[in-house]
Amino acid sequence: MFEFGDHTGCFMYPTPFAGTSQASQAFWQVDDIEHEVADLKARGVVFEHYHVPGMKSEGDITVGGGAKAAWFKDGEGNILALIQSLDH
């Protein structure tokens, strides 16, 4: 079990289906996605690029629908993402 702030958490478990979902498995909301992407890239994270109708790509970040998002995969191929709301 991994614990986060505000009494939230998640757990991971071994499964033969790891990495088979085509959808994001977890999102982390961030305040500065450009900073977070740069930090993760410096640590060796490779970002995925997806064509999302109605959104535009700006390098590793996709913008549209009131948010910015950046996707990457964990070591088992699960899709994870950072998201920044543009509403504030």
PAMARVEX-886015 format. One line per field, with one value per residue: residue in three letters; x, y, z of N, C-alpha, C in turn. Coordinates in steps of 0.05 Angstrom, whole numbers, plus 32768, in hexadecimal, padded with zeros to 4 digits. Atoms other than C-alpha are relative to their C-alpha. Example, Ala and Ser with C-alpha at 12.3 -4.5 7.8 and 13.67 -1.06 7.14 Angstrom:
BEGIN
aa	c(ala / ser)
n.x	c(8012 / 7FF0)
n.y	c(7FE8 / 7FE8)
n.z	c(8000 / 7FFF)
ca.x	c(80F6 / 8111)
ca.y	c(7FA6 / 7FEB)
ca.z	c(809C / 808F)
c.x	c(8012 / 7FF1)
c.y	c(8018 / 8016)
c.z	c(8000 / 800E)
This chain:
BEGIN
aa	c(met / phe / glu / phe / gly / asp / his / thr / gly / cys / phe / met / tyr / pro / thr / pro / phe / ala / gly / thr / ser / gln / ala / ser / gln / ala / phe / trp / gln / val / asp / asp / ile / glu / his / glu / val / ala / asp / leu / lys / ala / arg / gly / val / val / phe / glu / his / tyr / his / val / pro / gly / met / lys / ser / glu / gly / asp / ile / thr / val / gly / gly / gly / ala / lys / ala / ala / trp / phe / lys / asp / gly / glu / gly / asn / ile / leu / ala / leu / ile / gln / ser / leu / asp / his)
n.x	c(8011 / 7FF2 / 8011 / 7FFD / 800B / 801D / 800B / 8004 / 7FEB / 8004 / 7FF1 / 7FF8 / 7FFE / 7FF8 / 8016 / 7FF7 / 800B / 7FF2 / 7FF8 / 8012 / 8015 / 7FFA / 8008 / 7FEF / 8006 / 7FFF / 7FF9 / 7FF7 / 8005 / 7FE9 / 8004 / 7FEE / 7FFA / 7FE7 / 7FEB / 8001 / 7FF7 / 7FE3 / 7FF4 / 8002 / 7FEE / 7FE5 / 7FFD / 8001 / 801B / 8007 / 801C / 8010 / 800E / 8019 / 8011 / 801A / 8010 / 8007 / 7FEA / 7FE7 / 7FE8 / 7FEA / 7FEB / 800A / 8018 / 8018 / 8010 / 801C / 8015 / 7FFC / 7FEA / 7FE7 / 7FFA / 7FE8 / 8003 / 7FE8 / 8006 / 7FEF / 7FF0 / 8010 / 800F / 8018 / 7FFF / 8003 / 8002 / 8001 / 8014 / 8001 / 8018 / 7FFB / 8016 / 7FF9)
n.y	c(7FE9 / 7FE6 / 7FEB / 7FE4 / 7FEC / 7FFF / 801B / 800F / 8013 / 8014 / 8018 / 800E / 801C / 800E / 800B / 8006 / 7FEC / 7FE7 / 7FF3 / 8006 / 7FEC / 7FEB / 7FE7 / 7FF8 / 800E / 7FED / 7FE4 / 7FEF / 7FE3 / 7FF0 / 7FE3 / 7FF7 / 8018 / 7FFD / 8006 / 801C / 800F / 7FFC / 800E / 801D / 8006 / 8000 / 801A / 8016 / 8007 / 7FFB / 7FF9 / 800B / 7FEB / 800A / 7FED / 7FFD / 7FEC / 7FE8 / 7FF8 / 7FFD / 8008 / 7FED / 8011 / 8017 / 7FF8 / 7FFD / 7FEB / 7FFE / 8007 / 7FF3 / 800D / 800A / 801B / 800D / 801C / 8011 / 801B / 800B / 8017 / 8016 / 7FF7 / 7FF2 / 7FE4 / 7FEE / 7FE5 / 7FE7 / 7FEE / 7FE6 / 7FF2 / 7FE5 / 7FF0 / 7FEC)
n.z	c(8000 / 8001 / 7FF4 / 800A / 7FEE / 7FFD / 7FFB / 8019 / 8005 / 8015 / 7FFC / 8018 / 7FFB / 8018 / 8010 / 801C / 8013 / 7FFD / 8019 / 8017 / 8003 / 8013 / 7FF3 / 7FEA / 7FE7 / 7FEA / 8007 / 7FEA / 8006 / 7FFA / 8004 / 8015 / 800F / 800E / 7FED / 7FFA / 8018 / 8002 / 7FEA / 8006 / 8017 / 7FF5 / 7FF1 / 8013 / 8008 / 801C / 8002 / 8016 / 8010 / 800A / 800E / 7FF2 / 800F / 7FF2 / 7FEF / 8010 / 7FF3 / 7FFD / 7FF6 / 7FF1 / 7FF2 / 8011 / 7FF4 / 800A / 7FED / 7FE6 / 7FF1 / 800D / 7FF6 / 800B / 7FFA / 8000 / 7FF8 / 7FEB / 8009 / 8009 / 8016 / 7FF8 / 8007 / 7FE9 / 800B / 7FF0 / 800A / 7FF3 / 8007 / 8009 / 7FF6 / 7FEC)
ca.x	c(8000 / 801A / 7FFD / 7FF2 / 7FDA / 7F93 / 7F88 / 7F8E / 7FB7 / 7FBF / 7FD8 / 7FFC / 7FFB / 8019 / 7FEC / 7FF6 / 7FCF / 8001 / 800D / 7FD2 / 7FA3 / 7FA1 / 7F88 / 7FAC / 7FB0 / 7FC1 / 7FC5 / 7FEB / 7FD1 / 800A / 8010 / 8049 / 8049 / 8083 / 80AF / 8098 / 80A3 / 80E9 / 80F9 / 80E1 / 8105 / 8145 / 813A / 8133 / 80E7 / 80D1 / 808F / 805A / 8039 / 7FF0 / 7FC4 / 7F87 / 7F51 / 7F46 / 7F88 / 7FCD / 8011 / 8048 / 8084 / 8075 / 8038 / 7FF2 / 7FC5 / 7F79 / 7F38 / 7F4E / 7F8B / 7FD2 / 7FE6 / 8024 / 8024 / 805B / 805F / 8078 / 80A7 / 806E / 804F / 8016 / 8004 / 800C / 8001 / 800C / 7FD4 / 7FD0 / 7F8E / 7F8E / 7F51 / 7F79)
ca.y	c(8000 / 8045 / 807E / 80C4 / 8104 / 810F / 80C6 / 80AC / 8073 / 803C / 7FF6 / 7FCD / 7F82 / 7F4F / 7F3A / 7F18 / 7F52 / 7F88 / 7FB9 / 7FA2 / 7FDD / 8011 / 8046 / 806E / 8048 / 8083 / 80CF / 80FF / 8147 / 8178 / 81C4 / 81CB / 8194 / 81B0 / 81AC / 8166 / 814C / 816A / 814C / 8106 / 810A / 811B / 80DA / 80B1 / 80AF / 80AA / 80CC / 80AE / 80D7 / 80CB / 80ED / 8106 / 8127 / 816F / 8174 / 818B / 8171 / 819F / 8172 / 813D / 8163 / 8160 / 819D / 81A3 / 819C / 81CB / 81A1 / 818D / 8144 / 811A / 80CE / 809B / 8051 / 802C / 7FF0 / 7FC1 / 7FEB / 800A / 8050 / 8086 / 80D1 / 8116 / 8149 / 8193 / 81B8 / 81FA / 8214 / 823B)
ca.z	c(8000 / 7FED / 8017 / 7FFB / 801C / 8034 / 8048 / 8001 / 7FE7 / 7FB4 / 7FB3 / 7F7F / 7F78 / 7F48 / 7F0F / 7ECB / 7EAC / 7EC0 / 7E87 / 7E5C / 7E68 / 7E31 / 7E62 / 7E98 / 7EDA / 7F06 / 7F01 / 7F2D / 7F2F / 7F2E / 7F31 / 7EFF / 7ECB / 7EA4 / 7EE2 / 7EF3 / 7EAC / 7EAA / 7EEE / 7EDA / 7E97 / 7EBC / 7EE3 / 7EA3 / 7E9C / 7E53 / 7E43 / 7E15 / 7DDD / 7DCD / 7D99 / 7DBF / 7D94 / 7DA7 / 7DCC / 7DB4 / 7DC5 / 7DDF / 7DE4 / 7E19 / 7E32 / 7E14 / 7E1E / 7E17 / 7E3C / 7E73 / 7E86 / 7E74 / 7E78 / 7E6E / 7E6B / 7E7B / 7E89 / 7EC6 / 7EC1 / 7EB3 / 7E7C / 7EA4 / 7E8C / 7EC1 / 7EB9 / 7ED5 / 7ECE / 7EDB / 7EDC / 7EB6 / 7EDD / 7F10)
c.x	c(8012 / 7FEC / 8007 / 7FF4 / 7FE1 / 7FF3 / 7FF9 / 8017 / 7FFA / 8010 / 8006 / 8003 / 8009 / 7FE8 / 800B / 7FF6 / 800E / 8008 / 7FEE / 7FEA / 800A / 7FF8 / 8013 / 7FF7 / 8000 / 8008 / 800A / 7FFB / 8017 / 7FFA / 8011 / 800A / 801A / 8018 / 8001 / 800A / 801E / 800F / 8000 / 8011 / 801D / 8007 / 7FFD / 7FE4 / 7FFC / 7FE2 / 7FF4 / 7FF3 / 7FE8 / 7FF2 / 7FE5 / 7FF0 / 7FF9 / 8016 / 8019 / 8018 / 8014 / 8017 / 7FF4 / 7FE6 / 7FE9 / 7FEE / 7FE4 / 7FED / 8004 / 8016 / 8018 / 8005 / 8019 / 7FFF / 801B / 7FF8 / 8012 / 800F / 7FF1 / 7FED / 7FE5 / 8002 / 7FF9 / 8001 / 8002 / 7FEB / 8000 / 7FE7 / 8008 / 7FEA / 8008 / 8018)
c.y	c(8019 / 8015 / 801B / 8013 / 7FFD / 7FE5 / 7FF1 / 7FED / 7FEE / 7FE7 / 7FF3 / 7FE2 / 7FF2 / 7FF4 / 7FF9 / 8014 / 801B / 800B / 7FFB / 8015 / 8015 / 801C / 8006 / 7FF2 / 8013 / 801C / 800E / 801D / 8010 / 801E / 800B / 7FE8 / 8001 / 7FF9 / 7FE2 / 7FEE / 8002 / 7FF0 / 7FE1 / 7FF9 / 7FFF / 7FE6 / 7FE8 / 7FF7 / 8008 / 8005 / 7FF5 / 8018 / 7FF3 / 8016 / 8000 / 8015 / 8018 / 800B / 8003 / 7FF9 / 8017 / 7FF1 / 7FE7 / 8006 / 8004 / 8014 / 8000 / 7FF8 / 800B / 7FF4 / 7FFB / 7FE4 / 7FF5 / 7FE3 / 7FF2 / 7FE4 / 7FF7 / 7FE8 / 7FE9 / 8008 / 800D / 801E / 8011 / 801D / 8015 / 8011 / 801A / 800E / 801D / 8013 / 8014 / 800F)
c.z	c(8000 / 800A / 7FF4 / 8015 / 8001 / 8002 / 7FE6 / 7FFC / 7FE8 / 8007 / 7FE5 / 8007 / 7FE6 / 7FF1 / 7FE4 / 7FEC / 8002 / 7FE4 / 7FE8 / 7FFC / 7FEC / 800B / 8017 / 801A / 8018 / 7FF6 / 8019 / 7FF8 / 800A / 7FFB / 7FE9 / 7FEF / 7FF1 / 8012 / 8006 / 7FE9 / 7FFE / 8016 / 7FFB / 7FE8 / 8008 / 800F / 7FEE / 7FF8 / 7FE2 / 7FFE / 7FE6 / 7FF1 / 7FF3 / 7FF0 / 800D / 7FF0 / 8011 / 8012 / 7FEE / 8011 / 8000 / 800C / 800D / 800E / 7FEC / 800E / 7FF3 / 8016 / 801C / 8011 / 7FEE / 800C / 7FF3 / 800A / 7FFF / 8009 / 8017 / 7FF4 / 7FF5 / 7FE8 / 8007 / 7FF9 / 8018 / 7FF4 / 8016 / 7FF3 / 800F / 7FF6 / 7FF8 / 800B / 8014 / 7FF9)
